[in-house]
């Protein structure tokens, strides 16, 4: 999974809503530096609880999707 995309999307939504990092971080109970790191792709130290609080401040939610399994195609089975 490309975790940096999570931060990029959070930043995009935050800016579209006209919110500063400071506002979102304060409301989510994290530091501005933590939010900045997340928005720049450093998700490693961000807990799921913090991520959910950030998303709540942006009126977003966390969704888990199962990967779609594509059946293996064996060209030798074609007549």
C-alpha positions in Angstrom: 0.0 0.0 0.0 1.2 3.5 -0.8 0.8 5.1 2.6 2.0 8.5 1.4 -1.3 8.8 -0.5 -3.2 8.9 2.8 -1.4 12.1 3.9 -1.7 13.6 0.4 -5.5 13.1 0.5 -5.8 14.5 4.0 -3.9 17.6 3.0 -6.0 18.0 -0.1 -9.3 17.8 1.9 -8.0 20.0 4.6 -7.0 22.8 2.2 -10.3 22.4 0.3 -12.2 23.0 3.5 -10.1 26.1 4.3 -8.6 24.7 7.5 -5.0 25.1 8.7 -2.8 22.4 10.0 -2.9 24.1 13.4 -6.7 24.0 13.5 -7.1 20.4 12.5 -4.2 19.2 14.8 -5.6 21.1 17.8 -9.1 19.7 17.3 -7.7 16.2 16.8 -5.5 16.4 19.9 -2.2 16.0 18.1 0.7 18.3 17.3 0.9 20.4 14.1 4.2 18.7 13.5 2.5 15.2 13.6 -0.1 16.4 11.1 2.6 17.9 8.9 4.6 14.7 8.9 1.5 12.7 8.0 0.6 15.0 5.1 4.2 14.7 3.9 4.0 10.9 3.8 5.5 10.0 7.2 2.7 7.9 8.5 4.9 5.5 10.6 4.4 7.1 14.0 0.7 8.1 13.5 -1.6 5.8 15.5 -4.9 4.6 14.0 -6.7 6.5 16.8 -4.9 9.8 15.8 -5.7 9.1 12.1 -9.4 8.6 12.9 -9.5 11.8 15.0 -7.9 13.7 12.1 -10.4 12.2 9.7 -13.3 13.1 12.0 -12.2 16.8 11.9 -12.4 16.7 8.1 -15.8 14.9 8.1 -14.2 11.8 6.6 -14.0 8.2 7.7 -11.6 5.3 7.5 -12.8 2.5 5.2 -11.2 -0.9 4.9 -11.6 -2.7 1.6 -10.6 -6.2 0.7 -8.4 -6.5 -2.3 -10.1 -7.8 -5.4 -8.7 -11.2 -6.4 -8.2 -11.6 -10.1 -8.1 -15.2 -11.3 -4.8 -16.3 -12.8 -4.9 -16.4 -16.6 -3.2 -19.4 -18.1 -2.7 -18.9 -21.9 -2.1 -22.6 -22.5 -5.8 -23.3 -21.7 -6.9 -21.4 -24.8 -7.8 -23.6 -27.8 
